[in-house]
Amino acid sequence: MSLDLEVKEEALLTGESKAVCSHVYDLGIQVSTFNGKDIEQHKIMIMFELEKRSKETNRRFLVSKEYTLSSSKRSNLMKDLESWRGKPYAVGDKIDVTKLIGINANLTISENDKGFPLIDKILPPTGETLKAEVKSDFMPDWVWKKIQQGKFENQNHLNPWAEEQKNDDKPPF
């Protein structure tokens, strides 16, 4: 009896890649453990389409990063937004994270111990711009499951930074 395997080429996503923000998902209030204690935090996920494509499907690869929705200068979200923007935000600036959709970036990507891509850095875009190709209503099953775990007490609290930007279509950059 023979048990043959065919070795297939795997995409190497690590390194630098041009990307466009394709989706910002509100995950609601999620429970996580920090220093041995359960805490509730409002989470979002930012998804990017990479310039790199699958050789099998010719579709762009997607990568994402989950954040706590926090305007603290020490938060990962603010560090990445300021790095992506290329300059810090001033006290009082309003940031509507949903307006990140369609904004280009250069990503630095590594892999975790299971081989999944991790976004290490988000930098300002250089060169040619990309347009998102994935449909705006696209949502992977694993994101939907995460959203179903979240609590949504008041739909108005979903983006506290955007209250004064409701009629402003400008991106936060």
FIKOLZA-1660 file (N, C-alpha, C; in steps of 0.1 Angstrom, whole numbers, plus 5000, padded with zeros to 4 digits):
% residues 173
   i   px   py   pz ch aa at
   1 5008 4988 5000  A  M  N
   1 5000 5000 5000  A  M CA
   1 5009 5012 5000  A  M  C
   2 5006 5022 4992  A  S  N
   2 5014 5034 4991  A  S CA
   2 5006 5046 4996  A  S  C
   3 5013 5054 5004  A  L  N
   3 5007 5067 5009  A  L CA
   3 5015 5078 5004  A  L  C
   4 5011 5083 4992  A  D  N
   4 5019 5093 4986  A  D CA
   4 5014 5107 4989  A  D  C
   5 5023 5116 4990  A  L  N
   5 5020 5130 4993  A  L CA
   5 5025 5139 4981  A  L  C
   6 5018 5148 4977  A  E  N
   6 5022 5158 4967  A  E CA
   6 5026 5171 4974  A  E  C
   7 5039 5174 4972  A  V  N
   7 5043 5187 4979  A  V CA
   7 5039 5198 4970  A  V  C
   8 5031 5207 4976  A  K  N
   8 5026 5219 4969  A  K CA
   8 5033 5231 4974  A  K  C
   9 5034 5241 4965  A  E  N
   9 5041 5253 4968  A  E CA
   9 5032 5261 4977  A  E  C
  10 5038 5266 4988  A  E  N
  10 5031 5274 4998  A  E CA
  10 5036 5288 4996  A  E  C
  11 5026 5297 4998  A  A  N
  11 5029 5311 4996  A  A CA
  11 5038 5316 5008  A  A  C
  12 5048 5323 5005  A  L  N
  12 5056 5329 5016  A  L CA
  12 5051 5344 5017  A  L  C
  13 5044 5346 5028  A  L  N
  13 5038 5359 5030  A  L CA
  13 5047 5368 5039  A  L  C
  14 5058 5362 5044  A  T  N
  14 5066 5370 5053  A  T CA
  14 5074 5381 5045  A  T  C
  15 5077 5391 5052  A  G  N
  15 5085 5402 5046  A  G CA
  15 5076 5414 5044  A  G  C
  16 5080 5423 5035  A  E  N
  16 5073 5435 5032  A  E CA
  16 5063 5433 5021  A  E  C
  17 5051 5439 5022  A  S  N
  17 5041 5438 5011  A  S CA
  17 5032 5450 5011  A  S  C
  18 5029 5454 4998  A  K  N
  18 5019 5465 4997  A  K CA
  18 5006 5459 5000  A  K  C
  19 4997 5467 5005  A  A  N
  19 4984 5462 5009  A  A CA
  19 4974 5474 5009  A  A  C
  20 4961 5470 5009  A  V  N
  20 4950 5480 5010  A  V CA
  20 4941 5474 5021  A  V  C
  21 4936 5483 5030  A  C  N
  21 4926 5480 5040  A  C CA
  21 4913 5477 5033  A  C  C
  22 4908 5464 5035  A  S  N
  22 4896 5460 5028  A  S CA
  22 4884 5460 5037  A  S  C
  23 4886 5458 5050  A  H  N
  23 4875 5457 5060  A  H CA
  23 4880 5461 5074  A  H  C
  24 4870 5467 5081  A  V  N
  24 4872 5469 5096  A  V CA
  24 4859 5463 5102  A  V  C
  25 4862 5453 5110  A  Y  N
  25 4851 5446 5117  A  Y CA
  25 4850 5450 5131  A  Y  C
  26 4838 5453 5136  A  D  N
  26 4835 5456 5150  A  D CA
  26 4832 5442 5157  A  D  C
  27 4841 5438 5166  A  L  N
  27 4839 5425 5172  A  L CA
  27 4831 5426 5185  A  L  C
  28 4828 5438 5189  A  G  N
  28 4820 5440 5201  A  G CA
  28 4829 5439 5214  A  G  C
  29 4822 5438 5225  A  I  N
  29 4829 5436 5238  A  I CA
  29 4833 5421 5239  A  I  C
  30 4846 5419 5239  A  Q  N
  30 4851 5405 5240  A  Q CA
  30 4858 5403 5254  A  Q  C
  31 4857 5391 5259  A  V  N
  31 4863 5387 5272  A  V CA
  31 4877 5381 5268  A  V  C
  32 4887 5386 5275  A  S  N
  32 4901 5381 5273  A  S CA
  32 4907 5380 5287  A  S  C
  33 4918 5372 5288  A  T  N
  33 4925 5371 5301  A  T CA
  33 4938 5379 5300  A  T  C
  34 4940 5387 5311  A  F  N
  34 4952 5395 5312  A  F CA
  34 4957 5394 5326  A  F  C
  35 4969 5390 5328  A  N  N
  35 4975 5388 5342  A  N CA
  35 4966 5379 5350  A  N  C
  36 4960 5368 5344  A  G  N
  36 4952 5359 5351  A  G CA
  36 4938 5363 5354  A  G  C
  37 4934 5375 5350  A  K  N
  37 4920 5380 5352  A  K CA
  37 4913 5382 5339  A  K  C
  38 4900 5378 5339  A  D  N
  38 4892 5381 5328  A  D CA
  38 4888 5395 5327  A  D  C
  39 4890 5401 5315  A  I  N
  39 4886 5415 5313  A  I CA
  39 4878 5416 5301  A  I  C
  40 4869 5426 5301  A  E  N
  40 4861 5429 5289  A  E CA
  40 4866 5441 5282  A  E  C
  41 4868 5440 5269  A  Q  N
  41 4874 5451 5261  A  Q CA
  41 4867 5451 5247  A  Q  C
  42 4864 5463 5242  A  H  N
  42 4859 5465 5229  A  H CA
  42 4870 5462 5219  A  H  C
  43 4867 5453 5210  A  K  N
  43 4877 5448 5200  A  K CA
  43 4872 5452 5186  A  K  C
  44 4882 5454 5177  A  I  N
  44 4880 5455 5163  A  I CA
  44 4890 5447 5156  A  I  C
  45 4887 5444 5143  A  M  N
  45 4897 5437 5135  A  M CA
  45 4899 5445 5122  A  M  C
  46 4911 5447 5118  A  I  N
  46 4914 5454 5105  A  I CA
  46 4920 5444 5096  A  I  C
  47 4914 5443 5084  A  M  N
  47 4918 5433 5074  A  M CA
  47 4924 5440 5062  A  M  C
  48 4935 5434 5057  A  F  N
  48 4941 5439 5045  A  F CA
  48 4942 5429 5034  A  F  C
  49 4941 5434 5022  A  E  N
  49 4944 5426 5010  A  E CA
  49 4958 5429 5006  A  E  C
  50 4966 5418 5005  A  L  N
  50 4980 5420 5001  A  L CA
  50 4981 5421 4985  A  L  C
  51 4992 5427 4981  A  E  N
  51 4995 5427 4966  A  E CA
  51 4997 5413 4961  A  E  C
  52 5003 5404 4970  A  K  N
  52 5006 5391 4966  A  K CA
  52 4994 5382 4964  A  K  C
  53 4994 5374 4954  A  R  N
  53 4983 5365 4950  A  R CA
  53 4986 5351 4951  A  R  C
  54 4975 5343 4953  A  S  N
  54 4976 5328 4953  A  S CA
  54 4979 5324 4939  A  S  C
  55 4988 5315 4937  A  K  N
  55 4990 5309 4924  A  K CA
  55 4979 5300 4919  A  K  C
  56 4972 5294 4929  A  E  N
  56 4961 5285 4926  A  E CA
  56 4948 5292 4922  A  E  C
  57 4945 5303 4929  A  T  N
  57 4932 5310 4927  A  T CA
  57 4934 5323 4921  A  T  C
  58 4946 5329 4921  A  N  N
  58 4948 5342 4916  A  N CA
  58 4942 5353 4924  A  N  C
  59 4937 5350 4936  A  R  N
  59 4931 5359 4945  A  R CA
  59 4942 5365 4954  A  R  C
  60 4940 5377 4959  A  R  N
  60 4950 5383 4968  A  R CA
  60 4949 5376 4982  A  R  C
  61 4960 5375 4988  A  F  N
  61 4960 5370 5002  A  F CA
  61 4955 5381 5011  A  F  C
  62 4948 5376 5022  A  L  N
  62 4942 5385 5032  A  L CA
  62 4950 5383 5045  A  L  C
  63 4953 5393 5052  A  V  N
  63 4958 5393 5066  A  V CA
  63 4950 5402 5075  A  V  C
  64 4950 5399 5088  A  S  N
  64 4942 5408 5097  A  S CA
  64 4949 5409 5110  A  S  C
  65 4945 5419 5118  A  K  N
  65 4950 5421 5131  A  K CA
  65 4939 5426 5140  A  K  C
  66 4938 5420 5152  A  E  N
  66 4928 5424 5161  A  E CA
  66 4934 5434 5171  A  E  C
  67 4925 5444 5174  A  Y  N
  67 4929 5455 5183  A  Y CA
  67 4919 5457 5194  A  Y  C
  68 4923 5462 5205  A  T  N
  68 4914 5468 5215  A  T CA
  68 4911 5482 5210  A  T  C
  69 4898 5486 5209  A  L  N
  69 4894 5500 5204  A  L CA
  69 4898 5510 5215  A  L  C
  70 4910 5515 5214  A  S  N
  70 4915 5524 5225  A  S CA
  70 4923 5535 5218  A  S  C
  71 4921 5547 5223  A  S  N
  71 4928 5559 5218  A  S CA
  71 4940 5562 5227  A  S  C
  72 4944 5553 5236  A  S  N
  72 4956 5555 5244  A  S CA
  72 4968 5554 5236  A  S  C
  73 4977 5563 5238  A  K  N
  73 4990 5564 5230  A  K CA
  73 4998 5551 5231  A  K  C
  74 4995 5543 5242  A  R  N
  74 5002 5531 5245  A  R CA
  74 4995 5519 5238  A  R  C
  75 4983 5521 5233  A  S  N
  75 4976 5510 5227  A  S CA
  75 4982 5506 5213  A  S  C
  76 4981 5493 5210  A  N  N
  76 4986 5488 5197  A  N CA
  76 4979 5494 5186  A  N  C
  77 4966 5497 5187  A  L  N
  77 4959 5504 5177  A  L CA
  77 4965 5517 5174  A  L  C
  78 4967 5526 5184  A  M  N
  78 4972 5539 5181  A  M CA
  78 4986 5539 5176  A  M  C
  79 4994 5530 5181  A  K  N
  79 5008 5528 5176  A  K CA
  79 5008 5525 5161  A  K  C
  80 4999 5515 5157  A  D  N
  80 4999 5512 5143  A  D CA
  80 4993 5523 5134  A  D  C
  81 4982 5529 5139  A  L  N
  81 4976 5540 5132  A  L CA
  81 4986 5552 5129  A  L  C
  82 4993 5555 5140  A  E  N
  82 5003 5566 5138  A  E CA
  82 5015 5562 5129  A  E  C
  83 5019 5550 5130  A  S  N
  83 5029 5545 5121  A  S CA
  83 5025 5545 5107  A  S  C
  84 5012 5540 5105  A  W  N
  84 5006 5540 5091  A  W CA
  84 5004 5554 5086  A  W  C
  85 5000 5563 5094  A  R  N
  85 4998 5577 5090  A  R CA
  85 5011 5584 5088  A  R  C
  86 5021 5580 5095  A  G  N
  86 5034 5587 5094  A  G CA
  86 5036 5598 5103  A  G  C
  87 5027 5601 5112  A  K  N
  87 5028 5611 5122  A  K CA
  87 5018 5609 5133  A  K  C
  88 5021 5614 5145  A  P  N
  88 5011 5612 5156  A  P CA
  88 4998 5620 5155  A  P  C
  89 4988 5615 5162  A  Y  N
  89 4976 5623 5163  A  Y CA
  89 4977 5633 5174  A  Y  C
  90 4970 5644 5173  A  A  N
  90 4970 5654 5184  A  A CA
  90 4959 5652 5193  A  A  C
  91 4960 5656 5205  A  V  N
  91 4949 5655 5215  A  V CA
  91 4937 5662 5209  A  V  C
  92 4926 5655 5210  A  G  N
  92 4913 5661 5204  A  G CA
  92 4910 5656 5190  A  G  C
  93 4920 5650 5183  A  D  N
  93 4917 5645 5170  A  D CA
  93 4906 5634 5170  A  D  C
  94 4897 5634 5161  A  K  N
  94 4887 5624 5160  A  K CA
  94 4891 5614 5149  A  K  C
  95 4890 5601 5152  A  I  N
  95 4894 5590 5143  A  I CA
  95 4882 5581 5141  A  I  C
  96 4877 5580 5129  A  D  N
  96 4867 5570 5125  A  D CA
  96 4874 5559 5118  A  D  C
  97 4876 5548 5125  A  V  N
  97 4883 5536 5120  A  V CA
  97 4877 5530 5108  A  V  C
  98 4864 5532 5106  A  T  N
  98 4857 5526 5094  A  T CA
  98 4862 5533 5082  A  T  C
  99 4868 5545 5083  A  K  N
  99 4873 5552 5071  A  K CA
  99 4887 5548 5067  A  K  C
 100 4892 5538 5074  A  L  N
 100 4905 5532 5070  A  L CA
 100 4903 5523 5057  A  L  C
 101 4891 5519 5055  A  I  N
 101 4888 5510 5043  A  I CA
 101 4892 5518 5031  A  I  C
 102 4900 5511 5022  A  G  N
 102 4905 5517 5010  A  G CA
 102 4918 5524 5011  A  G  C
 103 4923 5525 5023  A  I  N
 103 4936 5532 5025  A  I CA
 103 4947 5522 5023  A  I  C
 104 4957 5526 5015  A  N  N
 104 4969 5517 5012  A  N CA
 104 4979 5518 5024  A  N  C
 105 4987 5508 5024  A  A  N
 105 4998 5507 5034  A  A CA
 105 5009 5497 5029  A  A  C
 106 5020 5498 5036  A  N  N
 106 5031 5488 5034  A  N CA
 106 5031 5480 5047  A  N  C
 107 5030 5467 5046  A  L  N
 107 5030 5459 5058  A  L CA
 107 5043 5451 5059  A  L  C
 108 5047 5449 5072  A  T  N
 108 5058 5440 5075  A  T CA
 108 5052 5428 5082  A  T  C
 109 5054 5416 5076  A  I  N
 109 5046 5404 5080  A  I CA
 109 5056 5393 5085  A  I  C
 110 5054 5387 5096  A  S  N
 110 5061 5375 5100  A  S CA
 110 5051 5364 5102  A  S  C
 111 5056 5353 5108  A  E  N
 111 5047 5341 5110  A  E CA
 111 5047 5338 5125  A  E  C
 112 5036 5333 5130  A  N  N
 112 5036 5328 5144  A  N CA
 112 5041 5314 5144  A  N  C
 113 5041 5307 5155  A  D  N
 113 5047 5294 5156  A  D CA
 113 5039 5283 5149  A  D  C
 114 5027 5287 5145  A  K  N
 114 5018 5277 5137  A  K CA
 114 5018 5280 5122  A  K  C
 115 5026 5290 5118  A  G  N
 115 5028 5294 5104  A  G CA
 115 5018 5304 5099  A  G  C
 116 5009 5310 5108  A  F  N
 116 5000 5320 5103  A  F CA
 116 5006 5333 5103  A  F  C
 117 5002 5342 5093  A  P  N
 117 5009 5355 5092  A  P CA
 117 5005 5364 5103  A  P  C
 118 5015 5372 5107  A  L  N
 118 5013 5383 5118  A  L CA
 118 5017 5396 5112  A  L  C
 119 5009 5406 5114  A  I  N
 119 5012 5420 5109  A  I CA
 119 5021 5426 5120  A  I  C
 120 5034 5428 5117  A  D  N
 120 5043 5434 5127  A  D CA
 120 5043 5449 5126  A  D  C
 121 5043 5455 5114  A  K  N
 121 5043 5469 5112  A  K CA
 121 5034 5473 5101  A  K  C
 122 5028 5485 5103  A  I  N
 122 5020 5491 5092  A  I CA
 122 5026 5504 5089  A  I  C
 123 5031 5506 5077  A  L  N
 123 5038 5518 5073  A  L CA
 123 5030 5526 5062  A  L  C
 124 5033 5539 5060  A  P  N
 124 5027 5546 5049  A  P CA
 124 5030 5539 5036  A  P  C
 125 5020 5541 5027  A  P  N
 125 5022 5534 5014  A  P CA
 125 5033 5541 5005  A  P  C
 126 5039 5533 4996  A  T  N
 126 5048 5539 4987  A  T CA
 126 5044 5533 4973  A  T  C
 127 5047 5541 4963  A  G  N
 127 5045 5536 4949  A  G CA
 127 5030 5535 4945  A  G  C
 128 5027 5525 4937  A  E  N
 128 5014 5523 4931  A  E CA
 128 5004 5520 4941  A  E  C
 129 4992 5525 4940  A  T  N
 129 4981 5522 4950  A  T CA
 129 4973 5510 4945  A  T  C
 130 4967 5503 4955  A  L  N
 130 4959 5491 4952  A  L CA
 130 4945 5495 4955  A  L  C
 131 4935 5488 4948  A  K  N
 131 4921 5489 4952  A  K CA
 131 4917 5476 4957  A  K  C
 132 4908 5476 4967  A  A  N
 132 4903 5464 4973  A  A CA
 132 4895 5456 4962  A  A  C
 133 4897 5443 4961  A  E  N
 133 4890 5434 4952  A  E CA
 133 4879 5426 4959  A  E  C
 134 4881 5424 4972  A  V  N
 134 4871 5415 4979  A  V CA
 134 4859 5424 4981  A  V  C
 135 4847 5417 4980  A  K  N
 135 4834 5424 4982  A  K CA
 135 4833 5430 4996  A  K  C
 136 4826 5441 4996  A  S  N
 136 4825 5448 5009  A  S CA
 136 4817 5440 5020  A  S  C
 137 4809 5431 5015  A  D  N
 137 4801 5423 5025  A  D CA
 137 4808 5410 5029  A  D  C
 138 4820 5408 5024  A  F  N
 138 4828 5396 5027  A  F CA
 138 4831 5395 5042  A  F  C
 139 4828 5383 5048  A  M  N
 139 4832 5381 5062  A  M CA
 139 4835 5366 5064  A  M  C
 140 4848 5363 5067  A  P  N
 140 4851 5349 5069  A  P CA
 140 4843 5343 5081  A  P  C
 141 4840 5330 5081  A  D  N
 141 4833 5324 5091  A  D CA
 141 4839 5326 5105  A  D  C
 142 4853 5326 5106  A  W  N
 142 4859 5327 5119  A  W CA
 142 4857 5341 5124  A  W  C
 143 4856 5351 5116  A  V  N
 143 4853 5365 5120  A  V CA
 143 4838 5365 5125  A  V  C
 144 4829 5359 5118  A  W  N
 144 4815 5359 5122  A  W CA
 144 4813 5352 5136  A  W  C
 145 4821 5341 5138  A  K  N
 145 4820 5335 5151  A  K CA
 145 4825 5344 5162  A  K  C
 146 4835 5351 5159  A  K  N
 146 4841 5360 5169  A  K CA
 146 4831 5371 5173  A  K  C
 147 4824 5377 5162  A  I  N
 147 4814 5387 5164  A  I CA
 147 4802 5382 5173  A  I  C
 148 4798 5369 5170  A  Q  N
 148 4788 5363 5177  A  Q CA
 148 4791 5362 5192  A  Q  C
 149 4804 5361 5196  A  Q  N
 149 4808 5360 5210  A  Q CA
 149 4808 5373 5217  A  Q  C
 150 4807 5384 5209  A  G  N
 150 4808 5398 5214  A  G CA
 150 4795 5402 5220  A  G  C
 151 4796 5412 5228  A  K  N
 151 4784 5419 5234  A  K CA
 151 4783 5432 5227  A  K  C
 152 4770 5436 5223  A  F  N
 152 4767 5448 5217  A  F CA
 152 4756 5455 5225  A  F  C
 153 4759 5463 5235  A  E  N
 153 4749 5469 5244  A  E CA
 153 4742 5480 5237  A  E  C
 154 4750 5489 5230  A  N  N
 154 4744 5501 5224  A  N CA
 154 4752 5504 5211  A  N  C
 155 4744 5503 5200  A  Q  N
 155 4751 5505 5187  A  Q CA
 155 4758 5518 5186  A  Q  C
 156 4754 5528 5194  A  N  N
 156 4760 5541 5192  A  N CA
 156 4774 5542 5198  A  N  C
 157 4777 5532 5207  A  H  N
 157 4791 5532 5213  A  H CA
 157 4801 5526 5204  A  H  C
 158 4798 5521 5192  A  L  N
 158 4807 5513 5184  A  L CA
 158 4819 5521 5180  A  L  C
 159 4818 5533 5178  A  N  N
 159 4830 5541 5174  A  N CA
 159 4829 5555 5181  A  N  C
 160 4833 5556 5193  A  P  N
 160 4832 5568 5201  A  P CA
 160 4840 5579 5195  A  P  C
 161 4851 5576 5187  A  W  N
 161 4859 5586 5181  A  W CA
 161 4852 5594 5170  A  W  C
 162 4842 5588 5164  A  A  N
 162 4837 5593 5151  A  A CA
 162 4825 5602 5153  A  A  C
 163 4820 5605 5165  A  E  N
 163 4808 5613 5167  A  E CA
 163 4807 5626 5160  A  E  C
 164 4818 5633 5159  A  E  N
 164 4818 5646 5152  A  E CA
 164 4822 5645 5138  A  E  C
 165 4824 5633 5133  A  Q  N
 165 4828 5631 5119  A  Q CA
 165 4818 5624 5110  A  Q  C
 166 4805 5623 5115  A  K  N
 166 4795 5616 5108  A  K CA
 166 4793 5620 5094  A  K  C
 167 4794 5633 5091  A  N  N
 167 4792 5637 5077  A  N CA
 167 4805 5640 5070  A  N  C
 168 4816 5636 5075  A  D  N
 168 4829 5639 5070  A  D CA
 168 4834 5626 5063  A  D  C
 169 4836 5626 5050  A  D  N
 169 4840 5614 5043  A  D CA
 169 4855 5613 5042  A  D  C
 170 4863 5623 5048  A  K  N
 170 4877 5622 5047  A  K CA
 170 4883 5611 5055  A  K  C
 171 4893 5604 5050  A  P  N
 171 4899 5593 5058  A  P CA
 171 4907 5600 5070  A  P  C
 172 4910 5592 5080  A  P  N
 172 4916 5598 5092  A  P CA
 172 4931 5601 5090  A  P  C
 173 4935 5601 5078  A  F  N
 173 4949 5604 5075  A  F CA
 173 4950 5618 5069  A  F  C
% end
